[in-house]
Amino acid sequence: MASASMPVLAAPSPWSTPHPSPPPTFTTPLLPFPPPEDVVPCVTRLTDIYSPEDITHQTARWNALYARFRALYDRPVTFVTRAPGRVNIIGEHIDYSWFPVLPMALSQDVLVAVSVVLPNDPVDDSRIILSNVQSTKYPTRVFNTQDFCDPYFDVPRNLDSGSEMDWSSYVLAGLKGALTFAKLLASHSKPLPTIRILVDGEIPPCAGLSASSALVCSVLLAILAATTSGSIEKSLLVNSAVISERALGVNSGGMDQAASVFGVRGHTLLVDFRPLVSAKPVRVLDTVPPLCFILANSLVVTPSRAITGPDRYNVRVVEAVLAAEVLARKYGVGRLEIRDGFGGTLRGFYDKVCEKEGWVMGDQAGEERAVQEVLRRIRETFTKDRYTLEEVAEMLGQTKEHTIKKYMTRFPIRAHYLKLRDRSVHVIEESFRVKCFSALLSSSTNHLPNLGPVESERYFQALGDLMNASHQSCTQLFECSCPEVDELTAIARRYGASGSRITGTGWGGFTISIVRADMVQNVISGLKSDYYGRRFPGLKTEQLERAVIAIGPANGTVLAKIDAADL
């Protein structure tokens, strides 16, 4: 659908939304505690990781992991690294344009149990043995440490015949990132030792909750813990994880890794990518009734981004980059800052326009004027629904061959045409929705300890409207949804959700809905009957319980040194 049929701003701004607190600004939220240090915490208790509601389940799970490790390797666990999945509340497909996003970490996570074999130990065989709790689905792999003396090794995609990415490739990507990072810290690093690894993941794969990113983050942290001394900075871990995934051909923006590493229980995260990756915790407001989130799995499984990237994810990245470059050239704003050696960004163009016009950001007039003006320029520039590569190259003043070499060789691309208008309109409007959403949270957190019933209802609706507009844009402009996901969001709203949208990479996977606590069971029951009962009548009870769940923000990545007797 052409973007011209969409409203310029598809959701109310926070300044026009009825709200009991003073008008919000886009400043850093005032937190009731200092932001967490930029160091991955080393914990000695499960209560340092999980909420009281999760402790019983997680205690049993960790005990089983330790027992399985001992039975498999006849050795105790040296340490466990833990990285959670994430869900993006709002801000879809804008991280690689350098615009802020608002995700949160999940309690579902990937655990990597490790035993580091010391030199002169009889078991010291210079091998890395990699096993998985789900051994039938993810077979054991064995590697020689000598193969990784050069940290710039190529990560193999397929160890067996077949088109699917082998699970060990994500582990090797994390290993490569860790060794590259450790090489930069040569004075603090040690040679890669003999290691035994057992992985246990609770995040549904290929469902948009960043299971692969959590695995890469957890492995990367594990190898760093085994080969370096001293603390590990969260920001460096995030950047290393982003680079690691690029070894798999995924042009990641950094949101998944930042949410996994920086997660704080009870808080969403306002993740920014300029000048460096950072995450500011924003407390989820105490409303009456409480505000809740529901995750629902469409059960439409799409292959990983490493497999479908050339047709979907990577194409969207290239479309956003090309749109920014064309706009910058047409409006003479100067050379855009290059993201990771790849190309300019729409945020770069947005900021350049604001700078050139002398607009001051942070207030209603400045922000709305900037958004409207940038959208006007996008629509004036891209008058067609789609463009051929030859047409885009002409707009850039370069040859088709040069365009391919510059933008389409580092990451694989398969596309017959490019939709520059719709993609860039989505990015700009979605970035504004993130500002609106986070401003509502920040304003209310700053000025009121809680909201009464009437104010809460208005608050729910304002947030819900933004989420609904986000999903509409993902469906119509960015085209990353699917009929099953659209149906899930409609059912959730019908049964009482204030807002519901797709979350994650898209083309299947999960939806996230914002729901009043007193409507949670009604929404879950409606989803089970109208969606799963009709489309998947054969689901077992335990499968159904995992498919739709109420969630809250959880803690992020940790290094755990917990003795088996202390679990």
ZITALIN-V142073 format. One record per residue. N is the residue number from 1. PHI is phi in radians with two decimals (* if undefined). NEAR is the number of other ideal C-beta (glycine too) atoms within 10 Angstrom. Layout:
n,phi,near
N,PHI,NEAR
N,PHI,NEAR
This chain:
n,phi,near
1,*,11
2,-1.18,14
3,-1.22,22
4,-1.07,11
5,-1.41,7
6,-1.56,19
7,-1.12,9
8,-1.06,15
9,-2.08,18
10,-1.44,21
11,-2.68,25
12,-1.14,15
13,-1.36,19
14,-1.15,25
15,-1.34,16
16,-1.70,13
17,-1.52,19
18,-0.96,12
19,-2.70,21
20,-1.36,15
21,-1.74,16
22,-1.05,9
23,-0.99,12
24,-1.32,25
25,-2.14,17
26,-1.63,17
27,-1.68,11
28,-1.09,11
29,-1.11,19
30,-1.42,9
31,-1.78,16
32,-1.35,7
33,-2.64,9
34,-1.13,6
35,-0.99,13
36,-1.10,16
37,-1.09,10
38,-1.47,17
39,-2.38,13
40,-1.11,23
41,-1.24,17
42,-1.84,14
43,-1.96,17
44,-2.17,11
45,-2.45,12
46,-1.14,18
47,-1.18,13
48,-1.34,13
49,-1.89,25
50,-1.90,22
51,-1.31,15
52,-0.97,7
53,-1.18,10
54,-1.71,16
55,-1.07,14
56,-1.04,10
57,-1.10,12
58,-1.22,21
59,-1.08,14
60,-1.11,11
61,-1.15,19
62,-1.16,23
63,-1.04,12
64,-1.13,12
65,-1.11,21
66,-1.11,20
67,-1.14,11
68,-1.12,16
69,-1.10,24
70,-1.07,15
71,-1.18,8
72,-1.38,17
73,-2.01,18
74,0.96,10
75,-2.55,14
76,-1.39,12
77,-1.34,21
78,-1.37,17
79,-2.81,18
80,-2.22,25
81,-1.80,27
82,-2.28,28
83,-2.27,35
84,-1.48,29
85,-1.30,30
86,-2.46,34
87,-2.22,24
88,-1.60,31
89,-1.25,29
90,-2.81,27
91,1.93,25
92,-1.56,28
93,1.03,27
94,-2.16,28
95,-1.17,24
96,-1.38,25
97,-1.74,29
98,1.26,24
99,-1.53,25
100,-1.10,23
101,-2.32,28
102,-2.29,21
103,-1.67,29
104,-2.61,27
105,-1.37,30
106,-1.83,24
107,-1.29,22
108,-1.15,22
109,-2.59,31
110,-2.03,27
111,-1.84,22
112,-2.13,28
113,-1.52,27
114,-2.30,23
115,-2.12,22
116,-1.62,17
117,-1.52,20
118,-1.35,10
119,-1.02,8
120,1.29,6
121,-1.25,12
122,-0.95,6
123,-1.51,13
124,-1.18,12
125,-2.08,13
126,1.01,14
127,-2.17,16
128,-1.93,23
129,-1.82,17
130,-1.99,23
131,-2.22,20
132,-2.31,19
133,-0.99,19
134,-1.61,12
135,-1.19,12
136,-1.18,6
137,-1.39,9
138,-2.17,18
139,-1.17,15
140,-1.14,13
141,-2.20,18
142,-2.22,11
143,-2.30,17
144,-1.63,12
145,-1.09,15
146,-1.11,9
147,-1.23,12
148,-2.05,19
149,-1.09,11
150,-1.66,9
151,-1.20,16
152,-1.71,10
153,-1.17,14
154,-1.45,8
155,-1.45,21
156,-1.21,11
157,-1.54,16
158,-2.31,11
159,-1.50,14
160,-1.96,7
161,-1.19,5
162,2.28,8
163,-1.64,8
164,-1.29,14
165,-1.13,21
166,-1.21,18
167,-1.09,21
168,-1.20,22
169,-1.10,22
170,-1.17,27
171,-1.14,27
172,-1.16,27
173,-1.12,25
174,-1.12,30
175,-1.08,29
176,-1.07,26
177,-1.09,28
178,-1.16,30
179,-1.17,21
180,-1.12,16
181,-1.11,24
182,-1.10,21
183,-1.10,13
184,-1.23,11
185,-1.92,15
186,-0.93,7
187,-1.26,5
188,-2.01,11
189,-1.90,17
190,-2.17,11
191,-1.07,11
192,-1.14,21
193,-1.51,17
194,-1.17,20
195,-2.38,21
196,-2.03,22
197,-2.28,24
198,-2.32,25
199,-1.85,24
200,-2.36,20
201,-2.07,23
202,-1.90,19
203,-1.53,21
204,-1.02,19
205,-1.28,15
206,0.96,21
207,-2.19,23
208,1.49,30
209,-1.90,26
210,1.14,30
211,-1.07,24
212,-1.17,27
213,-1.15,31
214,-1.11,33
215,-1.12,25
216,-1.08,35
217,-1.06,35
218,-1.18,30
219,-1.16,29
220,-1.01,34
221,-1.11,27
222,-1.09,29
223,-1.20,28
224,-1.10,25
225,-1.12,22
226,-1.47,22
227,-2.11,22
228,-2.24,16
229,-1.96,10
230,1.60,9
231,-1.37,13
232,-2.08,23
233,-1.30,15
234,-1.09,23
235,-1.11,16
236,-1.22,18
237,-1.09,27
238,-1.08,28
239,-1.11,19
240,-1.15,25
241,-1.16,32
242,-1.07,25
243,-1.12,19
244,-1.03,28
245,-1.17,25
246,-1.20,17
247,-1.16,23
248,-1.71,22
249,1.46,19
250,-1.88,25
251,-1.50,23
252,-1.22,25
253,-1.51,26
254,2.02,24
255,-1.10,29
256,-1.02,33
257,-1.19,32
258,-1.12,32
259,-1.13,33
260,-1.16,31
261,-1.42,32
262,-1.61,28
263,-0.89,29
264,-2.31,22
265,-0.99,16
266,1.40,13
267,-2.34,26
268,-1.39,27
269,-2.21,29
270,-1.56,25
271,-1.66,28
272,-2.02,19
273,-2.08,23
274,-2.26,15
275,-1.32,7
276,-2.29,10
277,-1.13,22
278,-2.54,19
279,-2.46,29
280,-1.89,19
281,-1.15,21
282,-2.16,24
283,-1.15,19
284,-1.29,19
285,-1.15,20
286,-1.44,14
287,-1.93,21
288,-2.18,16
289,-1.27,15
290,-1.05,16
291,-1.53,21
292,-2.29,20
293,-2.13,21
294,-2.15,22
295,-1.75,23
296,-2.30,27
297,-1.57,26
298,-1.18,27
299,1.10,19
300,-1.59,18
301,-1.66,13
302,-1.86,19
303,-1.00,16
304,-1.06,20
305,-1.05,24
306,-1.13,22
307,-1.64,18
308,-1.61,17
309,-0.88,24
310,-1.02,17
311,-1.68,13
312,-2.20,20
313,-1.03,25
314,-1.09,23
315,-1.11,22
316,-1.11,25
317,-1.08,25
318,-1.14,24
319,-1.04,25
320,-1.16,28
321,-1.15,25
322,-1.11,26
323,-1.06,31
324,-1.10,26
325,-1.16,26
326,-1.12,23
327,-1.10,27
328,-1.09,21
329,-1.21,17
330,-1.15,13
331,-1.71,16
332,1.01,8
333,-1.57,21
334,1.69,11
335,-1.21,11
336,-1.45,21
337,-1.11,14
338,-1.52,12
339,-1.55,23
340,0.92,15
341,1.23,6
342,-1.87,17
343,3.02,19
344,-1.27,26
345,-2.21,28
346,-1.18,28
347,-1.15,25
348,-1.04,24
349,-1.14,25
350,-0.99,24
351,-1.16,18
352,-1.13,21
353,-1.08,18
354,-1.07,19
355,-1.15,11
356,-1.14,12
357,-1.46,12
358,1.32,6
359,-1.44,15
360,-1.67,10
361,-1.52,14
362,1.88,9
363,-2.29,14
364,-1.04,14
365,-1.12,10
366,-1.15,15
367,-1.18,23
368,-1.19,16
369,-1.13,15
370,-1.11,20
371,-1.07,19
372,-1.07,14
373,-1.21,15
374,-1.15,24
375,-1.10,19
376,-1.07,11
377,-1.17,18
378,-1.07,23
379,-1.23,15
380,-1.21,11
381,-1.40,17
382,-1.83,23
383,-1.58,8
384,-1.89,12
385,-1.17,14
386,-2.58,15
387,-2.31,21
388,-1.40,14
389,-1.11,18
390,-1.08,10
391,-1.17,15
392,-1.16,22
393,-1.04,20
394,-1.11,15
395,-1.13,19
396,-1.52,19
397,1.25,9
398,-2.51,15
399,-1.38,12
400,-1.06,15
401,-1.12,9
402,-1.16,12
403,-1.10,20
404,-1.09,13
405,-1.11,12
406,-1.37,17
407,-1.99,22
408,-2.24,18
409,-2.00,9
410,-1.14,17
411,-2.20,18
412,-1.14,14
413,-2.32,20
414,-2.32,12
415,-2.71,18
416,-1.58,7
417,-2.70,15
418,-2.24,21
419,-1.79,24
420,-1.30,28
421,-1.19,23
422,-1.06,24
423,-1.14,27
424,-1.27,29
425,-1.09,26
426,-1.02,29
427,-1.06,32
428,-1.19,25
429,-1.15,24
430,-1.15,26
431,-1.11,22
432,-1.23,25
433,-1.12,24
434,-1.08,23
435,-1.08,23
436,-1.10,26
437,-1.11,27
438,-1.21,25
439,-1.16,24
440,-1.07,21
441,-1.09,24
442,-1.15,25
443,-1.08,21
444,-1.18,24
445,-1.13,21
446,-1.28,16
447,-1.87,13
448,-2.40,17
449,-1.21,9
450,-2.81,12
451,-2.04,21
452,-1.35,11
453,-1.01,10
454,-1.18,11
455,-1.11,18
456,-1.09,21
457,-1.10,17
458,-1.12,14
459,-1.12,24
460,-1.01,21
461,-1.18,16
462,-1.08,22
463,-1.17,24
464,-1.10,21
465,-1.06,19
466,-1.15,29
467,-1.16,27
468,-1.12,20
469,-1.14,24
470,-1.07,29
471,-1.15,24
472,-1.03,18
473,-1.21,26
474,-1.10,23
475,-1.34,20
476,-1.61,17
477,-1.74,24
478,-1.60,24
479,0.89,17
480,-2.05,23
481,-1.78,25
482,-2.71,18
483,-1.00,10
484,-1.13,16
485,-1.16,29
486,-1.02,18
487,-1.15,17
488,-1.04,29
489,-1.14,26
490,-1.13,15
491,-1.12,23
492,-1.03,28
493,-1.16,20
494,-1.09,13
495,-1.70,20
496,2.12,16
497,-1.21,32
498,-1.23,23
499,-2.76,27
500,-2.67,30
501,-2.66,29
502,-1.20,29
503,-2.41,30
504,1.67,26
505,-1.02,26
506,1.90,22
507,1.04,22
508,2.29,22
509,1.39,27
510,-1.80,26
511,-2.01,31
512,-2.16,28
513,-2.18,31
514,-1.75,24
515,-2.46,29
516,-1.15,22
517,-1.01,13
518,-1.34,12
519,-1.95,19
520,-1.04,19
521,-1.13,13
522,-1.12,14
523,-1.17,25
524,-1.09,22
525,-1.10,12
526,-1.11,19
527,-1.14,27
528,-1.13,18
529,-1.38,12
530,-1.48,17
531,-1.84,23
532,-1.21,22
533,-1.11,12
534,-1.55,10
535,-1.51,14
536,-2.33,13
537,-1.14,7
538,-1.58,6
539,-1.10,16
540,-1.31,8
541,-0.98,7
542,-1.17,8
543,-1.19,13
544,-1.17,16
545,-1.14,12
546,-1.41,15
547,-1.32,22
548,-2.37,23
549,-2.49,16
550,-1.50,15
551,-2.31,15
552,-2.53,17
553,-1.09,27
554,-2.12,23
555,-1.27,23
556,-1.67,28
557,-1.16,30
558,-2.47,22
559,-1.85,20
560,-1.92,20
561,-2.06,14
562,-2.10,18
563,-1.19,10
564,-0.98,14
565,-1.24,6
566,-1.72,9
567,-1.24,15
